[in-house]
Amino acid sequence: MKTGLLSMIFCASLNNLKDSLKKLKDIVDWFDKQEEVDVEMGLEKVKEGAGIIKESKKQLK
Protein backbone atom coordinates (compact mmCIF):
# COMPACT_ATOMS: atom_id res chain seq x y z
CA MET A 1 0.00 0.00 0.00
CA LYS A 2 2.77 2.48 0.91
CA THR A 3 4.62 1.71 -2.32
CA GLY A 4 1.53 2.55 -4.36
CA LEU A 5 1.03 5.83 -2.54
CA LEU A 6 4.67 6.80 -2.94
CA SER A 7 4.47 5.95 -6.62
CA MET A 8 1.38 8.14 -7.01
CA ILE A 9 3.07 11.03 -5.19
CA PHE A 10 6.22 10.65 -7.33
CA CYS A 11 4.15 10.62 -10.54
CA ALA A 12 2.20 13.71 -9.44
CA SER A 13 5.46 15.53 -8.63
CA LEU A 14 6.95 14.49 -11.94
CA ASN A 15 3.89 15.77 -13.80
CA ASN A 16 4.06 19.07 -11.90
CA LEU A 17 7.73 19.42 -12.83
CA LYS A 18 6.95 18.66 -16.47
CA ASP A 19 4.22 21.30 -16.41
CA SER A 20 6.64 23.77 -14.84
CA LEU A 21 9.28 23.10 -17.49
CA LYS A 22 6.64 23.59 -20.20
CA LYS A 23 5.64 26.93 -18.68
CA LEU A 24 9.27 28.03 -18.50
CA LYS A 25 9.78 27.04 -22.12
CA ASP A 26 6.70 29.06 -23.07
CA ILE A 27 8.17 32.10 -21.30
CA VAL A 28 11.50 31.69 -23.11
CA ASP A 29 9.67 31.27 -26.43
CA TRP A 30 7.69 34.46 -25.72
CA PHE A 31 10.93 36.41 -25.23
CA ASP A 32 12.42 34.88 -28.38
CA LYS A 33 9.43 35.99 -30.45
CA GLN A 34 9.58 39.61 -29.33
CA GLU A 35 11.32 42.10 -31.58
CA GLU A 36 11.00 44.73 -28.88
CA VAL A 37 10.10 43.58 -25.39
CA ASP A 38 7.59 45.64 -23.47
CA VAL A 39 9.43 46.27 -20.20
CA GLU A 40 6.41 45.78 -17.95
CA MET A 41 5.29 42.60 -19.72
CA GLY A 42 8.86 41.31 -19.72
CA LEU A 43 9.13 41.96 -15.99
CA GLU A 44 5.90 40.05 -15.39
CA LYS A 45 7.24 37.10 -17.39
CA VAL A 46 10.49 37.13 -15.40
CA LYS A 47 8.55 37.22 -12.11
CA GLU A 48 6.37 34.34 -13.30
CA GLY A 49 9.44 32.32 -14.27
CA ALA A 50 11.12 33.02 -10.94
CA GLY A 51 8.02 31.80 -9.11
CA ILE A 52 7.91 28.62 -11.17
CA ILE A 53 11.58 27.94 -10.46
CA LYS A 54 11.11 28.56 -6.74
CA GLU A 55 8.19 26.11 -6.54
CA SER A 56 10.05 23.53 -8.62
CA LYS A 57 13.03 23.67 -6.25
CA LYS A 58 10.69 23.00 -3.32
CA GLN A 59 9.29 19.94 -5.11
CA LEU A 60 12.75 18.56 -5.74
CA LYS A 61 13.75 18.67 -2.06
Rosetta constraint file for C-alpha pairs under 8 A:
AtomPair CA 1 CA 5 HARMONIC 6.44 0.50
AtomPair CA 2 CA 6 HARMONIC 6.09 0.50
AtomPair CA 3 CA 7 HARMONIC 6.04 0.50
AtomPair CA 4 CA 8 HARMONIC 6.19 0.50
AtomPair CA 5 CA 9 HARMONIC 6.19 0.50
AtomPair CA 6 CA 10 HARMONIC 6.04 0.50
AtomPair CA 7 CA 11 HARMONIC 6.11 0.50
AtomPair CA 8 CA 12 HARMONIC 6.13 0.50
AtomPair CA 9 CA 13 HARMONIC 6.15 0.50
AtomPair CA 10 CA 14 HARMONIC 6.05 0.50
AtomPair CA 11 CA 15 HARMONIC 6.10 0.50
AtomPair CA 12 CA 16 HARMONIC 6.18 0.50
AtomPair CA 13 CA 17 HARMONIC 6.16 0.50
AtomPair CA 13 CA 59 HARMONIC 6.82 0.50
AtomPair CA 14 CA 18 HARMONIC 6.15 0.50
AtomPair CA 15 CA 19 HARMONIC 6.13 0.50
AtomPair CA 16 CA 20 HARMONIC 6.12 0.50
AtomPair CA 17 CA 21 HARMONIC 6.14 0.50
AtomPair CA 17 CA 56 HARMONIC 6.32 0.50
AtomPair CA 17 CA 59 HARMONIC 7.90 0.50
AtomPair CA 18 CA 22 HARMONIC 6.20 0.50
AtomPair CA 19 CA 23 HARMONIC 6.24 0.50
AtomPair CA 20 CA 24 HARMONIC 6.20 0.50
AtomPair CA 20 CA 52 HARMONIC 6.21 0.50
AtomPair CA 20 CA 53 HARMONIC 7.81 0.50
AtomPair CA 20 CA 56 HARMONIC 7.10 0.50
AtomPair CA 21 CA 25 HARMONIC 6.10 0.50
AtomPair CA 22 CA 26 HARMONIC 6.18 0.50
AtomPair CA 23 CA 27 HARMONIC 6.33 0.50
AtomPair CA 23 CA 49 HARMONIC 7.93 0.50
AtomPair CA 24 CA 28 HARMONIC 6.30 0.50
AtomPair CA 24 CA 49 HARMONIC 6.02 0.50
AtomPair CA 24 CA 52 HARMONIC 7.47 0.50
AtomPair CA 25 CA 29 HARMONIC 6.04 0.50
AtomPair CA 26 CA 30 HARMONIC 6.09 0.50
AtomPair CA 27 CA 31 HARMONIC 6.45 0.50
AtomPair CA 27 CA 45 HARMONIC 6.41 0.50
AtomPair CA 27 CA 49 HARMONIC 7.15 0.50
AtomPair CA 28 CA 32 HARMONIC 6.22 0.50
AtomPair CA 29 CA 33 HARMONIC 6.21 0.50
AtomPair CA 30 CA 34 HARMONIC 6.57 0.50
AtomPair CA 31 CA 37 HARMONIC 7.21 0.50
AtomPair CA 31 CA 42 HARMONIC 7.65 0.50
AtomPair CA 37 CA 41 HARMONIC 7.50 0.50
AtomPair CA 37 CA 42 HARMONIC 6.23 0.50
AtomPair CA 38 CA 42 HARMONIC 5.87 0.50
AtomPair CA 39 CA 43 HARMONIC 6.03 0.50
AtomPair CA 40 CA 44 HARMONIC 6.30 0.50
AtomPair CA 41 CA 45 HARMONIC 6.28 0.50
AtomPair CA 42 CA 46 HARMONIC 6.23 0.50
AtomPair CA 43 CA 47 HARMONIC 6.16 0.50
AtomPair CA 44 CA 48 HARMONIC 6.09 0.50
AtomPair CA 45 CA 49 HARMONIC 6.12 0.50
AtomPair CA 46 CA 50 HARMONIC 6.10 0.50
AtomPair CA 47 CA 51 HARMONIC 6.22 0.50
AtomPair CA 48 CA 52 HARMONIC 6.29 0.50
AtomPair CA 49 CA 53 HARMONIC 6.18 0.50
AtomPair CA 50 CA 54 HARMONIC 6.13 0.50
AtomPair CA 51 CA 55 HARMONIC 6.24 0.50
AtomPair CA 52 CA 56 HARMONIC 6.09 0.50
AtomPair CA 53 CA 57 HARMONIC 6.17 0.50
AtomPair CA 54 CA 58 HARMONIC 6.54 0.50
AtomPair CA 55 CA 59 HARMONIC 6.43 0.50
AtomPair CA 56 CA 60 HARMONIC 6.34 0.50
AtomPair CA 57 CA 61 HARMONIC 6.56 0.50
